[in-house]
Amino acid sequence: MKQFKTRQEEHLIPTVINVVDSPYSIYTVCYDTFKEFFVKEGYDTFEKWENFLENDYCDVDSDWIDDIADFYNLIWTHVDPDDGACKGNDYFLIYTREQD
């Protein structure tokens, strides 16, 4: 389990979360972790998913991240630790909340 210290007034995520995946784009989402989602979308092998990304992908990453999170009843957020000052440091967190 990864733990991130945050200030809740700045982030809409709890202080302790269980990270399922932290891709920086849809290209780095773990196929094996979310295989049921990809199969439902018609990509029943990693090769088919990779082929789609390489040849036909033209969507917004956050739309796919949102669909994956909805499918698994997970939460997601976009994290940009530099507030845009350093391009490429942003990523998505797909997570569950720590149980109380």
C-alpha positions in Angstrom: 0.0 0.0 0.0 1.3 3.4 -0.9 0.6 6.4 1.4 0.6 10.0 0.3 0.6 12.9 2.7 -1.8 15.5 1.4 -3.5 18.6 2.7 -7.2 17.9 2.2 -8.0 21.6 1.7 -5.9 21.4 -1.5 -6.7 17.9 -2.7 -10.1 16.1 -2.9 -8.5 12.8 -1.8 -8.2 11.4 1.7 -4.8 11.4 3.5 -4.4 7.6 3.2 -5.4 5.8 0.1 -4.8 2.4 -1.4 -3.3 2.9 -4.9 -4.4 0.5 -7.5 -2.5 2.1 -10.4 -0.7 5.4 -11.0 -0.3 5.8 -14.8 0.9 9.1 -16.3 -1.4 8.4 -19.4 -3.7 5.8 -20.8 -0.7 4.3 -22.5 0.8 3.2 -19.1 -2.4 1.8 -17.5 -1.7 -1.8 -16.4 -3.6 -4.0 -18.8 -3.4 -7.0 -16.5 -4.8 -5.1 -13.5 -7.8 -3.9 -15.5 -8.1 -6.8 -17.9 -11.9 -7.3 -17.4 -12.5 -3.7 -18.4 -10.4 -4.0 -21.6 -12.0 -7.3 -22.5 -15.5 -5.7 -22.1 -14.3 -2.9 -24.4 -13.3 -5.5 -27.1 -9.6 -5.7 -26.4 -9.3 -9.3 -25.2 -5.5 -9.3 -25.5 -2.8 -6.8 -24.6 -1.7 -6.8 -28.3 -5.2 -5.7 -29.4 -5.2 -2.9 -26.8 -1.6 -1.9 -27.8 -2.6 -1.9 -31.5 -5.6 0.4 -30.7 -3.3 2.8 -28.8 -0.7 2.9 -31.6 -3.1 3.2 -34.5 -6.5 4.5 -33.5 -6.4 6.3 -30.2 -7.4 9.9 -30.3 -9.4 10.4 -27.1 -8.8 12.2 -23.8 -6.8 10.1 -21.3 -9.0 11.2 -18.4 -12.2 9.8 -20.2 -10.6 6.4 -20.3 -9.4 6.6 -16.7 -12.9 7.6 -15.6 -14.4 4.7 -17.4 -12.0 2.2 -15.9 -12.6 3.7 -12.4 -16.4 3.5 -12.9 -16.2 -0.1 -14.1 -14.3 -1.2 -10.9 -16.0 1.2 -8.6 -12.7 3.0 -7.9 -11.9 6.7 -7.4 -9.4 8.6 -9.5 -7.8 12.0 -9.6 -5.2 13.8 -11.6 -2.1 14.8 -9.7 0.2 17.6 -10.8 2.7 18.1 -8.0 4.3 21.1 -9.7 1.1 22.8 -10.7 2.1 22.7 -14.3 5.6 24.2 -13.7 7.4 21.1 -14.8 5.8 19.3 -17.8 5.6 15.5 -17.5 5.4 15.2 -13.7 1.7 14.8 -13.7 -0.1 11.5 -13.4 -3.4 9.8 -12.5 -4.1 8.0 -9.3 -6.6 5.2 -9.4 -7.4 4.3 -5.8 -9.7 3.2 -3.0 -10.1 5.1 0.3 -8.6 3.6 3.4 -11.3 1.9 5.4 -12.1 3.4 8.8 
